[in-house]
Amino acid sequence: MSQGSPGAWAPLDPTSGPSAPPNPFVHELHLSGLQRVKFCLLGVLLAPIRVLLAFIVLFLLWPFAWLQVAGLTEEQLQEPITGWRKTVCHNGVLGLSRLLFFLLGFLRIRVRGQRASRLEAPVLVAAPHSTFFDPIVLLPCDLPKVVSRAENLSVPVIGALLRFNQAILVSRHDPASRRRVVEEVRRRATSGGKWPQVLFFPEGTCSNKKALLKFKPGAFIAGVPVQPVLIRYPNSLDTTSWAWRGPGVLKVLWLTASQPCSIVEVEFLPVYQPSPEESKDPTLYANNVQRVMAQALGIPATECEFVGSLPVIVVGQLKVALEPRLWELGKVLQKAGLSPGCVDTGAEPGRSRMISQEAFAQQLQLSDPQTVAGAFSYFQQDAMGLVDFRNVALALAALDGGRSLEELIRLAFELFAEEEPEGPGRLLYRDGFSTILHLLLGSPRPAATTLHAELCQPGGSQGLSLCQFQNFSLRDPLYGKLFSTYLRPPHKPRSTSQIPNASSANSPTALANGTVQAPKQKDE
């Protein structure tokens, strides 16, 4: 593969530029030489002892958790536990949990502000959610109820603690589960103080503390007052962050346990009373609380979120992947020595040609089985394990550094537009439009489908003409800039050392905030 081929794409990371918010999905830990020596010594002497003792305490929690729910029926567990079970087991779990975090190095928990009563605020929302150490916030909150995945019930000790907590469980495999969770949250939040408070991490996943992810509306559906809870780790070195890209679980655990002392600060903000509009609109409520918490933290409130396993940012009505998989495909093909511009795709405009993995390898002249499997997995497969070769043709064209953006947009239309049932001309219908945006921008198909319907609405048509598609992708004030910054086909081949690194202000995040102009090529 020619060295300039991947240059058509720039890896996305909105961390640079004075007006672009930081990328909350990436955490890099830089250690000086002296710090490396310190961590090597303490990692050998201190961390093993701390981790071992913490695991012993974790298993000691199990009898208290088991005792609270032992012998109780499912009907009894639908009501808050009271009496001696509540007194003995609650205090036992609370004390051992504090000991566990103390042994891991969290010697101090600073608390600022005052926690509201369950009548004043039935729901607590904690952010930023940055690490698996964040459950430490449950301690100054007196072990409120939580929302967790149902799959965690099968995890030793953790499952027992969730049953002890009477946690609200959601299953990713049961479509009706989310509806039941919403009903249960509303039931507990409107119980008039009968149930303890429910604590949410509304971001739904971990970030690097540099920005708040988009709040999910689950904590705000009941429309009751909530109390924002801020979590800070004011340590000289951030060893706790567990982001989408960065140190893994074991490294974060080991480095944190190697710190002589880790500090966590929990701040209770004033109770947020929703307006009548916010009570009826959970998304509006969530967005406004997010802005309040971001302002108190001194960090940006972003539209970044996870859709499945993919981090995305919202630009207008469109969701765009921060790091599209097409970039990964380019690296796979580059490693195999393949130049996309030299592949004779033979894709027929407007007609799908389904190919197998073997035909894919033959067409691209790939011989290594691992490379073939990796490249083929990028494309959506049907029930027979086949892919539409038009998808392959468009992906290779996007990776071809010698093709201009105008040429790429026209090719995309020609490949996926279909003959209009009545009258001359060809139109780009919903499926083709969503496929193009999914391939080029990494946009989830439902978001692209919604946008297609909005673009078609003024003309009353079911599809977009070539002119309409070009106006959208090349000339639209918002989406045109998105294509020109996200898709950057250079006029000249560039070496891999010239490919823009992740520090690029020309990112969807910056576009969403209206801060970036269309970029110029280096030779301009």
Salt bridges, closest charged atoms under 4 A:
GLU28 OE1 - HIS30 NE2 3.25
GLU79 OE2 - ARG187 NH1 3.98
GLU79 OE1 - LYS194 NZ 2.59
ASP134 OD2 - HIS129 ND1 2.72
ASP142 OD1 - HIS90 NE2 2.93
GLU151 OE2 - HIS173 NE2 3.48
ASP174 OD2 - ARG180 NH2 2.61
GLU183 OE2 - ARG179 NH1 3.36
GLU184 OE2 - ARG187 NH2 2.74
GLU184 OE2 - ARG188 NE 2.74
ASP238 OD2 - HIS27 ND1 3.95
ASP238 OD1 - LYS209 NZ 2.94
GLU265 OE2 - ARG112 NH1 3.17
GLU265 OE2 - ARG232 NH1 3.10
GLU267 OE1 - ARG112 NH1 4.00
GLU267 OE1 - ARG232 NH1 2.71
GLU303 OE1 - LYS214 NZ 3.35
GLU305 OE2 - LYS319 NZ 3.24
GLU323 OE1 - ARG245 NH1 2.67
GLU348 OE1 - ARG351 NH1 3.85
ASP388 OD2 - ARG390 NH2 2.79
GLU419 OE2 - ARG426 NE 3.81
ASP431 OD1 - ARG430 NE 3.68
